[in-house]
């Protein structure tokens, strides 16, 4: 085995697979995004998005999440007792199903696509392109899923209870639609990022909807393919995330007339038609008050161009002051992305989003000369108003990330089977990028950056 395949344990596997948890930093979209482990997410496989990641142009890789793969090693033992690997399969896809835990709660669990159950390690394989990381899944004998009841039995047994839960869930979702901007107070002691699990309403909504869909289809199937992608927020302690729906058109070429009309209406009634971009979701940590602010897509659709600019300003504001040191790095990355997309022939990124991410956690400058123990104490105080006396040290350009996501409706002449072949650049997406550059530039200039 080459040095690139040295194993680094990343997590303990679930007894019968990998137990998936909600991705608590999901602020937009409708697909359920789940945590496979600390650095890896998985989301429902859509053939076109899977194809996009498999054929991603090299120059675009730095602007998209890394597509990860699973290595499956099938073990054998010959008649003399010698063991070895007779087959190695590489996949960027896992099989996800729902199961009951010990308390009869339904949860989502991932398995290798071919049912070869076993442990999972993260393996650095940075020499491999386009997949810079691989997950290794080694099957083990007797490590097989066993269930006492099939999904049909679960649904029948809990029918009345689930009907009540479903009704309650619908009420909660309606409340979320009406509560378009939410603030939650975060405890000033402890790990802030871990507390997000209890607050993000959009992540909860998507996770519950995914479970409901799978339960509703339990009679017909209980196995779904999910692709594995990089968790872009894993390096941040308190991720601030902005999800922007890009382009002047959102419907794909394969959309029905009803779907296309609905998407056109949403664009016409929002900033998408005017500036080619609209807010699809936002999560911001307000250091001044120790609160988390969430803005959902329903509010984003209602914003005027001026309202969009104010929302962008709010995203870069921590409750005490504007994070001006982040603006130049964001502008640089947006300009680089625009230059890359101007080189892409015939691509159309319909309904794709752009994520802007930075860390809401800052270190007090006074702690720079202190030892590690003092630094940790000060970090806990940073959410407290008493910490306002400290001068905060900017984290710099490396703390900002800009990535494209969601490619379920992407099209390109390279795919071959599409009925419509487009020529030239994706003018609508590029127009949205330029509008975003112009607005961030205005905020920077007006703030004296």
Secondary structure, DSSP 8 states (H G I E B T S, - for coil): --GGG-EE-----BTTBEEEEE-TT--S-SS-EEEEETTEEEEE--HHHHHHHHT--GGGGGGB--B-EEEEEEEEE-TTS-EEEEEEEEESEEEEEEEE-TTS-EEEEEEETTS--EEEEEEE-TTSSS--EEEEEEE-TT-----SS-HHHHHHHTHHHHHHHHHHHHHHHHHHHH--EEEEE--SSS-HHHHGGGT-HHHHHHHHHHHHHHHHTTTT---EEEEEEE-TTTT-SSEEEEEEEESS----TT--HHHHHHHHHHHHTSTHHHHSEEEEEEEEEETTTTEEEEEEHHHHHH--HHHHHHHHHHHTB-SSSB-THHHHHHHHHHHHHHHHHTT-SS-EEET-EEEEEEE---EEGGGGGS-HHHHHHHHHHTTSGGGGGS-EE---GGG-EEEEE--TEEE-GGG---S----S--HHHHHHHHHHHHHHHHHHHHTT-
